[in-house]
């Protein structure tokens, strides 16, 4: 996972990020690879670090970023 060591979040934000990640994962088709989960988590961390706190927005951005990420 990329370096997010300098990021700090309030408990409410951590809860929102956790819910957003769970919701995003639930929308992925099976099988779900660990790389997809990592990409979703990084996106949510990045978006929350930029100031977003709404669960639906965190989830939507993560899923959109996953969709447009080039596949190796």
Secondary structure as UniProt FT lines:
FT   TURN            5..6
FT   HELIX           11..26
FT   HELIX           34..49
FT   TURN            50..51
FT   HELIX           55..68
//
